[in-house]
Amino acid sequence: MTSISDPDGRGHGFPTAPTILSEEEQQAVWFLGALVRVRVHGSSTAGTLAVKEHNGERGYSSPLHRHRNDDETFLVLDGELRVEVDGVTKSAGPGASAMLPRRLPHSFVVTSPQARFLTIHTPAGFEEFTIEAGEPAVSFDAPPKVPPPDPAALAAMAADYGVEIL
């Protein structure tokens, strides 16, 4: 992919070539027990954004954390989440959106039997953490039988991507 170097002074170029990927060409991993598909990778957007689709069952959640480098926006497609940001907790059902500015502590948990939602990261980069910390999805039916990640190792890996687990 070709990009123009930093035309707006914000540290990112902008894409100059389209990227059209079939579902089979997109990366998918099992991350913290849920299937996460990287629908739009930062390499396709000159680092300006990434889009991930999450499919998780009740209890799929993130630890309380904050992003130093990117804003995160949730778009709930199916099911319901409970989203906490900066000490405020709200339910988010189908059609709901939640914009979580960088540096604010936040977390989520799936409260319905299942949920499907998108997260949009601006700028991109967080998708790389998901890929590195996850297990490649060989099957989309059930997560692989692997032990949960060690919390200290996960926190250290997250820090490499500008994320502080609180």
Phi and psi in degrees as GROMACS dihedral restraints (atoms count N, CA, C in turn):
[ dihedral_restraints ]
;  ai    aj    ak    al  type     phi  dphi    fc
    3     4     5     6     1  -105.4    20    10
    4     5     6     7     1   142.8    20    10
    6     7     8     9     1  -139.4    20    10
    7     8     9    10     1   160.2    20    10
    9    10    11    12     1   -94.0    20    10
   10    11    12    13     1   136.2    20    10
   12    13    14    15     1   -76.1    20    10
   13    14    15    16     1   115.2    20    10
   15    16    17    18     1    41.0    20    10
   16    17    18    19     1    57.3    20    10
   18    19    20    21     1   -69.6    20    10
   19    20    21    22     1   -23.4    20    10
   21    22    23    24     1  -107.6    20    10
   22    23    24    25     1     3.9    20    10
   24    25    26    27     1    75.0    20    10
   25    26    27    28     1    15.1    20    10
   27    28    29    30     1  -102.9    20    10
   28    29    30    31     1     8.1    20    10
   30    31    32    33     1    92.1    20    10
   31    32    33    34     1     2.6    20    10
   33    34    35    36     1  -134.3    20    10
   34    35    36    37     1   147.6    20    10
   36    37    38    39     1   -83.4    20    10
   37    38    39    40     1  -163.4    20    10
   39    40    41    42     1  -136.3    20    10
   40    41    42    43     1   150.5    20    10
   42    43    44    45     1   -65.9    20    10
   43    44    45    46     1   144.1    20    10
   45    46    47    48     1  -119.2    20    10
   46    47    48    49     1    -1.7    20    10
   48    49    50    51     1  -133.7    20    10
   49    50    51    52     1   140.9    20    10
   51    52    53    54     1   -72.4    20    10
   52    53    54    55     1   156.1    20    10
   54    55    56    57     1  -130.4    20    10
   55    56    57    58     1   122.0    20    10
   57    58    59    60     1  -126.4    20    10
   58    59    60    61     1   113.3    20    10
   60    61    62    63     1  -119.0    20    10
   61    62    63    64     1   134.3    20    10
   63    64    65    66     1   -72.0    20    10
   64    65    66    67     1   165.9    20    10
   66    67    68    69     1   -57.3    20    10
   67    68    69    70     1   -37.0    20    10
   69    70    71    72     1   -66.9    20    10
   70    71    72    73     1   -25.3    20    10
   72    73    74    75     1   -86.0    20    10
   73    74    75    76     1   -12.7    20    10
   75    76    77    78     1   -84.1    20    10
   76    77    78    79     1   145.3    20    10
   78    79    80    81     1   -72.8    20    10
   79    80    81    82     1   142.1    20    10
   81    82    83    84     1  -137.7    20    10
   82    83    84    85     1   135.6    20    10
   84    85    86    87     1  -137.1    20    10
   85    86    87    88     1   157.1    20    10
   87    88    89    90     1   -91.9    20    10
   88    89    90    91     1   118.3    20    10
   90    91    92    93     1  -129.0    20    10
   91    92    93    94     1   116.5    20    10
   93    94    95    96     1    54.4    20    10
   94    95    96    97     1    32.6    20    10
   96    97    98    99     1    92.8    20    10
   97    98    99   100     1    -1.5    20    10
   99   100   101   102     1  -118.5    20    10
  100   101   102   103     1   154.3    20    10
  102   103   104   105     1   -82.2    20    10
  103   104   105   106     1   122.5    20    10
  105   106   107   108     1  -122.3    20    10
  106   107   108   109     1   123.1    20    10
  108   109   110   111     1  -108.3    20    10
  109   110   111   112     1   130.5    20    10
  111   112   113   114     1   -85.6    20    10
  112   113   114   115     1    99.6    20    10
  114   115   116   117     1   -75.6    20    10
  115   116   117   118     1   -38.7    20    10
  117   118   119   120     1  -134.5    20    10
  118   119   120   121     1   117.3    20    10
  120   121   122   123     1   -90.8    20    10
  121   122   123   124     1   148.7    20    10
  123   124   125   126     1   -57.4    20    10
  124   125   126   127     1   -25.3    20    10
  126   127   128   129     1   -66.9    20    10
  127   128   129   130     1   -19.7    20    10
  129   130   131   132     1   -88.0    20    10
  130   131   132   133     1   -11.3    20    10
  132   133   134   135     1  -122.4    20    10
  133   134   135   136     1    17.6    20    10
  135   136   137   138     1    55.2    20    10
  136   137   138   139     1    31.8    20    10
  138   139   140   141     1    80.6    20    10
  139   140   141   142     1     7.5    20    10
  141   142   143   144     1   -78.8    20    10
  142   143   144   145     1   -30.7    20    10
  144   145   146   147     1  -161.4    20    10
  145   146   147   148     1   160.9    20    10
  147   148   149   150     1  -137.9    20    10
  148   149   150   151     1   148.4    20    10
  150   151   152   153     1  -127.9    20    10
  151   152   153   154     1   128.5    20    10
  153   154   155   156     1  -121.8    20    10
  154   155   156   157     1   144.4    20    10
  156   157   158   159     1  -109.5    20    10
  157   158   159   160     1   128.1    20    10
  159   160   161   162     1  -109.4    20    10
  160   161   162   163     1   134.0    20    10
  162   163   164   165     1  -124.9    20    10
  163   164   165   166     1   108.0    20    10
  165   166   167   168     1  -137.8    20    10
  166   167   168   169     1   157.7    20    10
  168   169   170   171     1   -93.7    20    10
  169   170   171   172     1   168.9    20    10
  171   172   173   174     1   -47.1    20    10
  172   173   174   175     1   132.1    20    10
  174   175   176   177     1    98.9    20    10
  175   176   177   178     1   -18.8    20    10
  177   178   179   180     1   -59.2    20    10
  178   179   180   181     1   128.9    20    10
  180   181   182   183     1  -155.0    20    10
  181   182   183   184     1   168.3    20    10
  183   184   185   186     1  -112.3    20    10
  184   185   186   187     1   150.4    20    10
  186   187   188   189     1   -70.0    20    10
  187   188   189   190     1   160.4    20    10
  189   190   191   192     1   -60.9    20    10
  190   191   192   193     1   127.5    20    10
  192   193   194   195     1  -154.4    20    10
  193   194   195   196     1   172.3    20    10
  195   196   197   198     1  -142.9    20    10
  196   197   198   199     1   146.4    20    10
  198   199   200   201     1   -97.1    20    10
  199   200   201   202     1   130.2    20    10
  201   202   203   204     1   -83.2    20    10
  202   203   204   205     1   -28.2    20    10
  204   205   206   207     1  -108.9    20    10
  205   206   207   208     1   -20.0    20    10
  207   208   209   210     1  -137.4    20    10
  208   209   210   211     1   151.7    20    10
  210   211   212   213     1   -87.1    20    10
  211   212   213   214     1   149.6    20    10
  213   214   215   216     1  -127.0    20    10
  214   215   216   217     1   128.3    20    10
  216   217   218   219     1  -118.6    20    10
  217   218   219   220     1   131.0    20    10
  219   220   221   222     1  -102.2    20    10
  220   221   222   223     1   137.0    20    10
  222   223   224   225     1  -126.9    20    10
  223   224   225   226     1   111.5    20    10
  225   226   227   228     1   -84.4    20    10
  226   227   228   229     1   123.3    20    10
  228   229   230   231     1   -95.8    20    10
  229   230   231   232     1   -45.8    20    10
  231   232   233   234     1  -143.4    20    10
  232   233   234   235     1   147.7    20    10
  234   235   236   237     1    84.8    20    10
  235   236   237   238     1  -164.6    20    10
  237   238   239   240     1  -141.6    20    10
  238   239   240   241     1   141.6    20    10
  240   241   242   243     1  -119.7    20    10
  241   242   243   244     1   157.4    20    10
  243   244   245   246     1  -112.2    20    10
  244   245   246   247     1   122.3    20    10
  246   247   248   249     1  -114.2    20    10
  247   248   249   250     1   130.4    20    10
  249   250   251   252     1  -115.2    20    10
  250   251   252   253     1   131.3    20    10
  252   253   254   255     1  -141.3    20    10
  253   254   255   256     1   125.8    20    10
  255   256   257   258     1    50.7    20    10
  256   257   258   259     1    41.1    20    10
  258   259   260   261     1    86.2    20    10
  259   260   261   262     1    -3.3    20    10
  261   262   263   264     1  -105.8    20    10
  262   263   264   265     1   129.8    20    10
  264   265   266   267     1  -115.0    20    10
  265   266   267   268     1   133.6    20    10
  267   268   269   270     1  -140.5    20    10
  268   269   270   271     1   150.9    20    10
  270   271   272   273     1   -83.9    20    10
  271   272   273   274     1   146.7    20    10
  273   274   275   276     1  -137.0    20    10
  274   275   276   277     1   112.0    20    10
  276   277   278   279     1  -103.8    20    10
  277   278   279   280     1  -170.4    20    10
  279   280   281   282     1   -51.9    20    10
  280   281   282   283     1   130.7    20    10
  282   283   284   285     1    89.8    20    10
  283   284   285   286     1   -11.7    20    10
  285   286   287   288     1   -75.6    20    10
  286   287   288   289     1   152.7    20    10
  288   289   290   291     1  -129.3    20    10
  289   290   291   292     1   152.2    20    10
  291   292   293   294     1  -142.0    20    10
  292   293   294   295     1   116.7    20    10
  294   295   296   297     1  -100.2    20    10
  295   296   297   298     1   120.7    20    10
  297   298   299   300     1  -115.6    20    10
  298   299   300   301     1   101.8    20    10
  300   301   302   303     1   -63.3    20    10
  301   302   303   304     1   148.1    20    10
  303   304   305   306     1   -54.2    20    10
  304   305   306   307     1   154.7    20    10
  306   307   308   309     1    75.5    20    10
  307   308   309   310     1    -8.3    20    10
  309   310   311   312     1   -91.8    20    10
  310   311   312   313     1   131.7    20    10
  312   313   314   315     1   -64.6    20    10
  313   314   315   316     1   136.5    20    10
  315   316   317   318     1  -154.2    20    10
  316   317   318   319     1   163.4    20    10
  318   319   320   321     1  -158.5    20    10
  319   320   321   322     1   170.9    20    10
  321   322   323   324     1  -146.8    20    10
  322   323   324   325     1   161.0    20    10
  324   325   326   327     1  -147.8    20    10
  325   326   327   328     1   139.5    20    10
  327   328   329   330     1   -76.7    20    10
  328   329   330   331     1   123.6    20    10
  330   331   332   333     1  -106.8    20    10
  331   332   333   334     1   -13.2    20    10
  333   334   335   336     1   -92.4    20    10
  334   335   336   337     1   170.3    20    10
  336   337   338   339     1   -55.5    20    10
  337   338   339   340     1   -37.4    20    10
  339   340   341   342     1  -147.2    20    10
  340   341   342   343     1   159.0    20    10
  342   343   344   345     1  -148.3    20    10
  343   344   345   346     1   150.2    20    10
  345   346   347   348     1  -131.5    20    10
  346   347   348   349     1   126.7    20    10
  348   349   350   351     1  -152.1    20    10
  349   350   351   352     1   157.8    20    10
  351   352   353   354     1  -102.6    20    10
  352   353   354   355     1   146.6    20    10
  354   355   356   357     1  -121.3    20    10
  355   356   357   358     1   135.3    20    10
  357   358   359   360     1  -115.1    20    10
  358   359   360   361     1   126.7    20    10
  360   361   362   363     1  -114.6    20    10
  361   362   363   364     1   124.3    20    10
  363   364   365   366     1  -129.2    20    10
  364   365   366   367     1   119.9    20    10
  366   367   368   369     1   -72.1    20    10
  367   368   369   370     1   178.9    20    10
  369   370   371   372     1   -71.5    20    10
  370   371   372   373     1   172.9    20    10
  372   373   374   375     1   135.5    20    10
  373   374   375   376     1   -39.0    20    10
  375   376   377   378     1   -65.0    20    10
  376   377   378   379     1   -26.9    20    10
  378   379   380   381     1   -61.8    20    10
  379   380   381   382     1   -29.9    20    10
  381   382   383   384     1   -66.2    20    10
  382   383   384   385     1   -37.4    20    10
  384   385   386   387     1   -62.7    20    10
  385   386   387   388     1   -45.5    20    10
  387   388   389   390     1   -58.3    20    10
  388   389   390   391     1   -43.5    20    10
  390   391   392   393     1   -65.9    20    10
  391   392   393   394     1   -45.6    20    10
  393   394   395   396     1   -67.3    20    10
  394   395   396   397     1   -41.2    20    10
  396   397   398   399     1   -80.1    20    10
  397   398   399   400     1   -20.7    20    10
  399   400   401   402     1   -86.9    20    10
  400   401   402   403     1   175.4    20    10
  402   403   404   405     1  -107.6    20    10
  403   404   405   406     1   128.8    20    10
  405   406   407   408     1   -51.3    20    10
  406   407   408   409     1   136.7    20    10
  408   409   410   411     1   -82.8    20    10
  409   410   411   412     1   101.3    20    10
  411   412   413   414     1   -82.4    20    10
  412   413   414   415     1   -37.7    20    10
  414   415   416   417     1  -122.2    20    10
  415   416   417   418     1   145.4    20    10
  417   418   419   420     1   -99.9    20    10
  418   419   420   421     1     3.1    20    10
  420   421   422   423     1   -84.9    20    10
  421   422   423   424     1   -40.1    20    10
  423   424   425   426     1  -152.5    20    10
  424   425   426   427     1   146.6    20    10
  426   427   428   429     1   -64.4    20    10
  427   428   429   430     1   153.1    20    10
  429   430   431   432     1   -66.2    20    10
  430   431   432   433     1   156.2    20    10
  432   433   434   435     1   -82.3    20    10
  433   434   435   436     1    82.8    20    10
  435   436   437   438     1  -128.5    20    10
  436   437   438   439     1   150.0    20    10
  438   439   440   441     1   -66.2    20    10
  439   440   441   442     1   153.6    20    10
  441   442   443   444     1   -62.4    20    10
  442   443   444   445     1   153.8    20    10
  444   445   446   447     1   -65.6    20    10
  445   446   447   448     1   147.3    20    10
  447   448   449   450     1   -64.4    20    10
  448   449   450   451     1   125.6    20    10
  450   451   452   453     1   -56.3    20    10
  451   452   453   454     1   -39.7    20    10
  453   454   455   456     1   -67.9    20    10
  454   455   456   457     1   -40.3    20    10
  456   457   458   459     1   -67.0    20    10
  457   458   459   460     1   -39.9    20    10
  459   460   461   462     1   -63.5    20    10
  460   461   462   463     1   -42.6    20    10
  462   463   464   465     1   -63.4    20    10
  463   464   465   466     1   -40.8    20    10
  465   466   467   468     1   -65.8    20    10
  466   467   468   469     1   -42.1    20    10
  468   469   470   471     1   -65.3    20    10
  469   470   471   472     1   -42.9    20    10
  471   472   473   474     1   -60.4    20    10
  472   473   474   475     1   -39.9    20    10
  474   475   476   477     1   -60.1    20    10
  475   476   477   478     1   -32.5    20    10
  477   478   479   480     1   -64.5    20    10
  478   479   480   481     1   -18.8    20    10
  480   481   482   483     1  -110.0    20    10
  481   482   483   484     1    18.5    20    10
  483   484   485   486     1    77.2    20    10
  484   485   486   487     1    24.6    20    10
  486   487   488   489     1  -119.4    20    10
  487   488   489   490     1   129.2    20    10
  489   490   491   492     1  -107.0    20    10
  490   491   492   493     1   117.5    20    10
  492   493   494   495     1   -84.6    20    10
  493   494   495   496     1   124.9    20    10
